[in-house]
């Protein structure tokens, strides 16, 4: 008998926006038919669930601007009542298993419909090779396959149900779960199907180091820091959930030898070759060896009582976990730390505590329903990020001037107004946070983390909309100055901007990278994308308020341009760390150089960059790059052109004022050809990346950047013809 994928009645799902906080989005299931009639599905819900939206066919576009207009006529249907565009933000395949394990060890269950759709998503994302990778575009790994197998078993699938026997055979073929990377070792240890002795030391005592120590944890990149902190609490306390029959069954299923015969201490450095992207540095292995002796002393009678550091360290770490939870309304910075923090609060304070209940109340914020099932997103959304680009695109293409789009544009300004962070977080100093006053977070204000490019693009969006004659001046210069102060505080000595904070330590801290599956994660590196966002925001603001911190802004912009010059590669490109890859970063960098007055007419740098792009234009007029460009740091040609990367290339060439208009015309024709009669574009390959090796999806980009590129190209091509 053929296996049927689990599924719910998709007509029963609704998207609830802003119930508990500004920008929040939660999917809820209506079981009652009367409730469904009283709350009918809208276009947004139908679109993301793959149902018929009923949107009308539009007149065929004859020009790029007409195509851009049709694109926004469709996309505005996805705008929520509060002004933002509710969108999925998925791709990584290690997020759902962490949540499922966390809920399980805390004695909690998701709703039956949620569990059904989680199983559906996991099964839909299974690769043809039989397992799962680090993300949806990657081949199977031990980490991805073991974690998702375990998640399916916890969610109720039997050991031989459907493809489970095949998946288990693949796990055994890859050597079993002993070689799972560190994050997997930790989660399996928490569940009780791995032993803590098999995990390389995650000592909470590191948080007792003085701040001046060059490798003290406060210097680490924020995502690593906020993941290490709860991990170290669980490791230091050796927390394990309740031993259930399923735990003992899984011990038999995911290993190639009897569980009791495994020498766990030998597994600390055992990482499967299927998974390794960043091998352990010898310094890390030496540190693990030294700390293994320290960990052993914790268990020696008469000795452990003489080592009070562990107790002090656990208290210190738990305080930091509490600070993070209270700073972010129990969102934390992202889904990995979210799940780990929730387990820590349960372990320390129990299921009836305010803290644990606070965590449970924010689980749904991370879950997004698509036609493929229920996923866990990379944050609680990408609300600010998508909206700020869309706002600028509307203004720059002049679509915002058209009467039918004015209401939509003003709703975006209202959302931005309510989303600005008006103060620093509660535990600003205690939790080593960067200032946030005046900033915008990547998703919602409740999440509360400033990112250099988010505050910058948010400010640019406000300035753009408020430049329109019909728009109110909702954000005054004082609030904009707060944003400028935060942007100026984020430049590094090199002139470049990192993501969340200043670069706080040496890149040699990569020697301590214990994540294995990611690269360049230990410090907050500088990026041409973030640097461009920051310098462009400063320049836009200076036109409005030319006297405020005039000298500081000019010095910052000059240093940023120097940084952009310095990191250009010999072939003319820039390496992208947040989008794929060289196409994405080159678009940003050419925007920077355009601000500096550099174009093809006067800059050899710009000519080299444009040549890099033009040389890679495909026969159909488009561009296509795979995520492997980010992995290998060399351009990896996609087998098919991608509308998003084609749009990035068009914008880059316009910034560089490239002279051969036929190149841009061919690209526009490709984007227009892919547009559907109702104005939409279909989802193609993944657009985003982080930490060199993990792809992540930005489905809104196919609307935002196609509209932006087409509208800008229409103006540019007309100007070139004059």
C-alpha positions in Angstrom: 0.0 0.0 0.0 1.4 3.4 -1.0 2.2 5.8 1.9 0.0 8.9 2.0 1.6 12.2 3.1 -0.1 13.5 6.3 -2.1 16.7 5.7 -4.8 18.8 7.2 -7.7 20.6 5.4 -5.8 23.6 4.2 -9.1 25.6 3.9 -9.2 25.6 7.7 -6.0 27.7 8.3 -6.0 31.4 8.9 -3.2 33.9 9.5 -3.5 36.1 12.5 -1.5 39.3 12.5 -0.5 41.5 15.4 -2.5 39.8 18.1 0.2 40.1 20.8 2.7 42.4 19.4 3.4 44.7 16.4 4.2 42.6 13.3 3.5 39.3 14.9 2.2 36.6 12.5 0.6 33.3 13.6 -1.2 30.5 11.8 -4.3 29.2 13.5 -6.6 26.3 12.5 -10.3 26.6 12.6 -12.0 23.2 13.1 -15.6 24.6 13.1 -17.2 25.2 9.8 -19.2 28.2 11.2 -15.9 29.9 12.3 -14.5 29.4 8.8 -17.6 31.1 7.3 -17.3 34.0 9.7 -13.6 34.4 9.0 -13.1 33.6 5.3 -9.6 33.0 3.9 -8.1 36.0 2.2 -5.7 36.2 -0.8 -2.6 36.1 1.5 -3.6 32.8 3.1 -4.7 31.2 -0.2 -1.4 32.3 -1.9 0.9 30.8 0.8 -1.1 27.6 1.0 -1.0 27.1 -2.8 -4.8 27.5 -3.2 -6.5 29.4 -6.0 -6.3 33.1 -5.1 -8.9 34.2 -7.5 -6.8 37.2 -8.6 -7.7 38.5 -12.0 -5.6 38.4 -15.1 -4.0 41.8 -15.9 -3.5 43.5 -19.2 -0.3 42.2 -20.8 2.7 44.4 -20.0 4.3 46.0 -23.0 7.0 47.9 -21.1 9.1 47.2 -18.0 7.2 49.7 -16.0 3.9 48.1 -16.9 5.3 44.8 -15.8 6.4 46.4 -12.5 3.0 47.8 -12.0 1.3 44.5 -12.6 3.8 42.9 -10.2 2.7 45.3 -7.4 -0.9 45.0 -8.2 -0.6 41.3 -7.3 1.9 41.7 -4.4 -0.2 44.3 -2.5 -2.8 41.6 -2.0 -0.3 40.0 0.4 0.0 43.1 2.5 -1.4 42.6 6.0 -3.8 45.0 7.6 -1.0 46.4 9.7 1.1 47.3 6.7 3.8 44.6 6.5 3.9 41.7 4.0 3.5 38.4 5.8 6.0 36.0 4.3 7.7 32.7 5.0 11.4 32.6 5.9 12.5 29.0 5.8 15.2 26.8 4.4 17.4 25.4 7.2 16.3 21.9 8.2 17.7 21.7 11.7 15.2 24.1 13.2 12.0 22.0 13.4 13.9 19.0 15.1 15.2 21.3 17.8 11.7 22.6 18.6 10.2 19.2 18.5 12.8 17.8 20.9 12.4 20.9 23.2 8.7 20.5 23.4 9.0 16.8 24.0 11.5 17.0 26.9 9.4 19.8 28.4 6.3 17.6 28.4 4.5 19.7 25.8 2.7 19.0 22.6 1.8 21.1 19.7 -1.8 21.1 18.3 -2.6 17.9 16.3 -3.0 19.9 13.1 0.4 21.6 13.7 2.1 18.2 14.2 0.5 16.9 11.0 1.7 19.8 9.0 5.2 19.5 10.5 5.4 15.9 9.4 4.2 16.9 6.0 6.9 19.6 5.6 9.7 17.3 6.8 8.6 14.6 4.4 8.2 17.1 1.5 11.7 18.4 2.0 13.3 14.9 2.0 15.9 14.7 -0.8 15.8 12.2 -3.6 18.9 10.6 -2.1 16.7 9.6 0.9 17.6 12.0 3.7 17.9 15.7 4.6 20.8 18.1 4.4 21.6 21.2 6.4 19.1 23.1 4.3 16.6 22.4 1.6 19.1 22.8 -1.3 21.8 20.6 0.3 22.5 16.9 -0.1 21.8 14.6 2.9 24.0 14.9 6.0 24.1 13.0 9.3 22.9 16.1 11.1 19.9 16.7 8.8 18.9 13.1 8.4 19.2 12.0 12.0 17.6 15.1 13.4 14.6 14.9 11.1 14.2 11.2 11.5 14.1 11.7 15.3 11.6 14.5 14.9 9.3 12.3 12.8 9.4 9.6 15.4 8.6 12.0 18.2 5.7 13.4 16.0 4.2 9.9 16.0 5.5 8.2 12.9 6.3 4.5 13.4 9.7 3.0 12.8 8.6 1.3 9.6 5.9 3.7 8.5 6.2 5.0 5.0 9.9 5.9 4.2 11.2 5.5 7.7 12.9 2.1 7.0 14.7 3.6 4.1 15.7 6.7 6.1 17.1 4.6 8.9 19.1 2.5 6.4 20.6 5.7 5.1 21.5 6.8 8.6 23.3 3.5 9.1 25.0 3.8 5.7 26.4 7.1 6.8 27.8 5.6 10.0 25.0 6.2 12.4 24.4 9.1 14.8 27.7 8.9 16.7 29.2 11.3 14.1 26.5 13.9 14.3 27.9 17.5 14.6 28.0 19.2 18.0 24.6 20.9 17.8 23.1 17.5 17.1 25.0 15.9 19.8 23.6 18.4 22.3 20.0 18.0 21.2 20.3 14.2 21.2 21.9 14.3 24.7 19.0 16.5 26.0 16.6 13.9 24.6 18.5 11.1 26.2 19.6 9.3 23.0 23.2 10.4 23.2 25.6 10.7 26.2 26.9 14.1 27.4 30.4 12.4 27.6 30.3 12.3 23.8 30.0 16.1 23.5 33.1 18.3 23.4 33.2 20.6 26.4 30.7 23.5 26.4 31.9 24.9 29.7 29.7 27.5 31.3 32.8 28.6 33.2 33.9 30.5 30.1 31.3 33.1 31.1 33.3 33.7 34.3 36.3 34.9 32.3 37.1 38.6 32.7 35.9 40.8 29.9 39.5 41.7 28.9 40.3 38.1 27.9 40.7 38.1 24.1 38.4 35.1 23.6 35.8 35.8 26.3 32.3 34.8 25.1 30.9 38.4 25.0 33.3 38.9 22.0 31.8 36.2 20.0 29.3 36.8 17.2 25.8 37.3 18.7 24.2 34.1 17.3 27.0 31.9 18.5 27.0 33.6 21.9 23.3 33.3 22.4 23.4 29.6 21.3 26.4 28.7 23.3 25.0 30.2 26.5 21.9 27.9 26.9 23.9 25.0 25.5 26.5 25.5 28.2 23.8 25.6 30.9 22.4 22.3 29.7 25.9 20.8 29.3 27.0 22.1 32.7 23.9 20.7 34.5 23.8 17.6 32.4 20.2 18.0 31.8 18.3 15.0 30.2 14.6 14.8 29.6 12.4 12.0 30.9 13.4 8.5 29.8 10.4 7.2 27.8 10.0 4.0 25.8 10.6 6.0 22.6 14.0 7.2 24.0 15.1 3.6 24.4 13.7 2.6 21.1 15.6 5.5 19.3 18.8 4.3 21.0 18.4 1.1 19.0 17.4 2.7 15.8 20.0 5.4 15.0 23.2 3.6 15.8 25.2 0.9 14.0 26.2 -0.8 17.2 24.5 -1.4 20.6 24.1 1.8 22.5 25.8 0.4 25.6 28.9 -0.6 23.7 29.6 2.9 22.3 32.8 4.6 23.8 31.3 8.0 24.2 34.4 9.9 25.1 35.8 9.0 21.6 32.8 10.7 20.0 33.7 14.3 21.0 35.8 14.8 17.9 33.9 12.3 15.7 32.2 14.4 13.1 30.9 12.8 10.0 32.7 13.7 6.7 29.2 14.2 5.3 28.8 17.2 7.5 32.1 18.9 8.0 32.5 22.3 6.5 34.8 23.8 9.1 37.0 21.1 10.7 38.1 21.4 14.3 41.2 23.5 14.6 44.0 21.8 16.7 43.6 24.5 19.3 40.0 23.5 19.8 40.8 19.8 20.1 43.6 20.7 22.7 41.1 22.8 24.6 38.5 20.0 24.6 41.2 17.6 25.8 42.1 19.8 28.7 38.5 20.6 29.6 37.7 16.9 29.6 39.9 16.4 32.6 38.2 19.3 34.3 34.8 17.8 33.5 35.9 14.5 35.0 36.9 16.1 38.2 33.3 17.4 38.6 32.2 13.8 39.2 35.0 12.7 41.7 33.8 12.3 45.3 35.4 14.8 47.6 36.8 16.8 44.7 33.7 18.3 43.1 32.8 20.0 46.4 36.1 21.8 46.1 35.3 23.1 42.7 32.6 25.8 43.2 33.1 27.3 39.8 30.5 25.1 38.1 27.8 26.4 40.5 28.8 30.0 40.0 29.1 29.5 36.3 25.6 28.0 36.0 24.1 30.9 37.9 25.9 33.4 35.7 24.8 31.7 32.5 21.2 31.4 33.7 21.2 35.1 34.4 22.3 35.7 30.8 19.5 33.4 29.5 17.0 35.4 31.6 18.3 38.7 30.3 17.9 37.5 26.7 14.4 36.3 27.3 13.3 39.5 28.9 15.0 41.7 26.3 13.1 39.9 23.5 9.8 39.0 24.9 10.9 35.3 24.9 11.6 35.4 21.2 15.4 35.4 21.7 17.5 36.3 18.7 16.5 33.2 16.7 14.9 29.8 16.6 17.9 27.8 17.8 18.5 29.8 21.0 14.7 30.0 21.4 14.3 26.3 21.7 17.4 25.9 23.9 16.4 28.8 26.2 12.9 27.3 26.6 14.4 24.0 27.8 16.7 25.9 30.3 13.8 27.8 31.8 11.8 24.5 32.1 14.8 22.7 33.7 15.4 25.5 36.2 11.9 26.8 37.0 9.4 24.1 35.9 6.4 24.0 33.5 4.2 26.3 35.6 6.7 29.2 35.7 6.0 32.5 34.1 9.2 32.2 32.1 8.3 28.9 30.6 4.8 29.9 29.8 6.2 33.0 28.2 8.3 30.8 25.9 5.3 28.7 25.0 3.3 31.8 24.1 5.9 32.7 21.4 6.4 29.3 19.8 3.7 29.9 17.1 5.5 33.1 16.1 8.2 31.0 14.5 5.9 28.6 12.6 4.9 29.3 9.1 2.5 27.3 7.0 3.1 26.7 3.3 1.7 24.4 0.7 4.6 22.0 1.7 3.6 22.0 5.4 4.5 23.8 8.6 8.1 25.0 8.9 10.1 26.7 11.6 11.4 30.0 10.3 14.9 31.5 10.6 13.5 34.2 12.9 10.0 35.2 13.8 9.8 36.6 10.2 11.5 39.0 7.9 8.9 41.8 8.3 11.1 44.9 8.4 13.6 43.6 5.8 11.0 42.9 3.1 8.9 46.0 3.8 11.9 48.5 3.8 13.0 47.3 0.3 9.5 47.3 -1.1 8.9 50.8 0.1 12.1 52.1 -1.6 11.2 50.2 -4.7 7.8 51.8 -4.9 9.2 55.3 -4.5 12.2 54.9 -6.9 10.0 53.5 -9.6 7.4 56.2 -9.1 4.7 53.6 -8.5 4.1 55.1 -5.1 2.9 58.3 -6.9 0.1 56.4 -8.6 -3.3 56.8 -6.8 -4.1 53.1 -6.6 -0.9 52.5 -4.5 -1.0 55.4 -2.2 -3.0 53.7 0.6 -0.6 50.7 0.5 2.4 53.0 0.7 1.0 54.9 3.7 0.3 51.6 5.5 4.0 50.8 5.2 4.9 54.1 6.7 2.6 53.5 9.6 4.2 50.0 10.2 7.7 51.5 10.1 6.6 54.2 12.6 5.4 51.6 15.1 8.4 49.3 14.5 11.2 51.7 15.4 13.0 50.8 18.6 12.6 53.8 20.8 15.1 52.8 23.5 17.8 50.4 24.4 16.8 47.0 25.8 16.2 46.4 29.5 19.3 44.4 30.1 21.4 46.5 27.7 24.8 46.5 29.5 24.3 43.2 31.5 23.7 41.2 28.3 26.4 42.9 26.3 24.0 44.3 23.7 24.7 47.0 21.2 22.6 50.1 21.5 19.3 50.0 19.7 17.7 53.3 20.3 16.3 54.6 16.9 16.9 51.3 15.1 14.8 48.8 13.4 15.1 45.0 13.9 15.1 42.5 11.1 11.6 41.3 11.9 9.6 42.9 14.7 10.3 45.5 17.5 9.7 42.8 20.1 12.6 40.8 18.8 14.6 44.0 19.4 18.0 43.2 17.9 19.6 46.0 15.8 21.2 45.0 12.6 23.3 47.6 10.8 21.6 47.1 7.4 18.1 46.8 9.0 18.3 50.2 10.8 19.8 51.6 7.6 17.2 50.3 5.1 14.4 51.0 7.6 15.6 54.7 7.8 15.9 54.8 4.0 12.4 53.5 3.6 11.0 56.2 5.9 12.9 58.9 4.2 11.7 57.7 0.8 8.0 57.5 1.7 8.1 60.8 3.6 9.5 62.5 0.5 6.1 61.9 -1.2 3.9 65.0 -1.2 0.9 63.2 0.2 2.8 61.4 3.0 2.8 62.8 6.6 6.1 63.4 8.3 5.4 60.7 10.9 9.0 60.3 11.9 10.6 63.7 12.8 14.2 64.5 12.5 14.8 63.7 16.2 13.8 60.1 15.7 15.9 59.9 12.5 18.9 61.3 14.4 18.5 58.5 16.9 18.8 56.0 14.0 21.8 57.9 12.6 23.5 57.8 16.0 23.1 54.0 16.1 24.4 53.6 12.5 27.5 55.7 13.3 28.2 53.6 16.3 28.5 50.5 14.3 31.4 51.2 11.9 34.6 49.2 12.5 38.1 50.7 12.2 38.5 49.2 8.7 35.5 51.3 7.5 33.3 48.2 7.1 30.1 47.4 8.9 29.3 44.1 10.5 25.8 42.8 11.2 24.6 43.1 14.8 27.6 44.7 16.6 31.1 45.9 16.2 33.7 43.2 15.6 34.7 42.5 19.2 37.6 40.2 18.8 40.3 38.7 16.5 39.3 36.4 13.6 41.7 33.9 15.2 38.7 33.0 17.4 37.6 30.9 14.5 40.1 28.4 16.0 37.3 27.8 18.6 34.6 27.2 16.0 32.9 24.0 17.3 29.8 24.2 15.1 31.6 22.3 12.2 28.8 22.9 9.7 29.2 26.7 9.4 32.1 29.0 8.5 33.2 32.4 9.8 30.9 32.4 12.8 33.0 33.3 15.8 33.2 37.1 15.3 30.9 39.6 13.6 32.6 40.0 10.3 32.3 43.1 8.0 30.2 42.9 4.9 29.9 45.0 1.7 26.1 44.6 1.9 25.8 46.0 5.4 28.4 48.7 4.7 26.4 49.8 1.6 23.2 50.0 3.5 24.8 52.1 6.3 26.6 54.6 4.0 23.6 55.0 1.8 21.4 55.7 4.7 23.8 58.3 6.0 23.9 60.1 2.6 20.1 60.0 2.3 19.8 61.5 5.7 22.4 64.2 5.1 20.2 65.6 2.3 17.4 66.1 4.8 19.5 67.4 7.8 22.9 68.5 6.4 24.1 69.9 9.7 23.6 67.0 12.1 26.9 65.3 12.8 28.1 66.5 9.4 31.8 65.8 9.9 31.1 62.4 11.6 28.9 61.3 8.7 31.4 62.4 6.0 34.3 60.6 7.7 32.2 57.5 8.1 31.1 57.5 4.5 34.7 58.1 3.2 36.0 55.2 5.3 33.1 53.0 4.1 33.9 53.7 0.5 37.6 52.8 1.2 36.4 49.5 2.7 34.3 48.8 -0.4 37.4 49.4 -2.6 39.5 47.2 -0.4 37.3 44.1 -0.5 36.7 44.1 -4.3 38.1 40.9 -5.8 40.5 41.0 -8.7 37.8 39.8 -11.1 35.7 42.9 -10.2 33.1 41.2 -8.0 32.3 41.3 -4.3 31.6 38.2 -2.2 28.1 38.1 -0.7 27.4 36.7 2.8 23.7 37.2 3.1 22.4 36.6 -0.5 23.6 34.5 -3.3 26.3 35.5 -3.8 28.6 37.6 -6.0 25.6 38.9 -7.9 24.0 40.1 -4.6 27.0 41.7 -3.1 28.1 43.3 -6.4 24.7 45.0 -6.6 25.2 46.5 -3.1 28.8 47.5 -3.8 28.0 49.3 -7.0 25.3 51.2 -5.1 28.1 52.4 -2.8 30.3 53.4 -5.6 27.5 55.3 -7.3 27.0 57.3 -4.1 30.7 58.1 -4.3 30.2 59.3 -7.9 31.9 56.3 -9.5 30.4 55.0 -12.7 31.6 53.2 -15.8 32.5 56.5 -17.3 35.1 57.4 -14.7 35.9 54.3 -12.7 38.0 51.3 -13.6 36.6 49.5 -10.6 33.0 50.0 -11.8 33.9 48.8 -15.3 35.5 45.7 -13.9 32.4 45.0 -11.8 30.0 45.5 -14.7 32.2 43.3 -16.9 32.1 40.5 -14.3 28.3 40.6 -14.4 27.9 41.0 -18.2 30.3 38.1 -18.8 28.0 35.9 -16.8 24.7 36.8 -18.5 23.1 33.6 -19.8 21.7 33.1 -23.3 18.1 33.8 -22.3 19.2 37.2 -20.9 19.1 36.3 -17.2 21.6 35.5 -14.5 21.7 32.4 -12.3 24.0 31.6 -9.4 23.7 28.7 -6.9 24.4 28.7 -3.2 27.6 26.8 -3.9 29.2 30.2 -4.8 29.0 31.0 -1.1 30.3 27.6 -0.1 33.3 27.6 -2.4 33.8 31.3 -2.7 33.9 30.9 -6.5 31.1 31.7 -8.9 28.9 28.7 -9.4 26.7 28.9 -12.5 23.1 27.8 -12.0 21.6 25.6 -14.7 18.7 28.0 -15.1 18.5 31.8 -14.9 16.8 33.2 -11.8 14.5 36.2 -11.9 15.8 37.5 -8.5 19.4 37.4 -9.5 18.6 38.8 -12.9 16.9 41.7 -11.1 20.0 42.2 -8.9 22.2 42.3 -11.9 19.9 44.9 -13.6 20.0 47.1 -10.6 23.8 46.7 -10.3 24.3 47.7 -14.0 22.1 50.7 -13.5 24.1 51.8 -10.5 27.2 51.5 -12.6 25.5 53.3 -15.5 26.5 50.6 -17.9 26.3 51.8 -21.4 25.1 48.8 -23.5 21.4 49.0 -23.0 20.8 45.8 -24.8 22.2 43.9 -21.9 19.5 45.4 -19.6 16.8 45.1 -22.2 17.4 41.3 -22.5 17.3 40.9 -18.8 14.0 42.8 -18.5 12.5 40.7 -21.2 13.4 37.6 -19.3 11.8 38.9 -16.1 8.7 39.9 -18.0 8.5 36.6 -19.7 8.5 34.7 -16.4 5.7 37.0 -15.0 2.2 35.3 -14.7 -1.0 36.8 -16.1 -2.1 38.0 -12.6 1.3 39.7 -12.0 3.0 37.2 -9.8 6.3 35.4 -10.3 6.7 31.8 -9.3 9.2 30.8 -6.7 12.6 29.6 -8.1 15.7 28.6 -6.3 16.8 29.8 -2.9 18.0 33.4 -2.6 19.8 33.8 0.8 22.7 32.4 2.7 24.3 32.7 6.1 27.6 31.5 7.6 28.9 30.5 4.1 27.2 27.1 4.1 23.5 27.4 4.9 20.9 28.6 2.4 17.7 30.4 3.4 14.7 31.5 1.4 13.5 35.0 0.8 10.3 34.4 -1.2 9.3 38.1 -1.1 12.5 39.0 -3.1 10.9 37.7 -6.4 8.3 40.5 -6.1 10.4 43.2 -4.5 13.5 43.1 -6.7 11.7 42.3 -9.9 9.4 45.3 -9.4 12.4 47.4 -8.4 14.6 46.4 -11.4 11.8 46.7 -14.0 10.7 50.1 -12.8 14.3 51.5 -12.5 15.2 49.9 -15.9 12.3 51.6 -17.6 13.6 55.0 -16.5 17.2 54.2 -17.2 16.5 52.8 -20.7 14.4 55.9 -21.6 17.2 58.2 -20.3 19.8 56.4 -22.4 17.7 56.8 -25.5 17.5 60.5 -25.2 
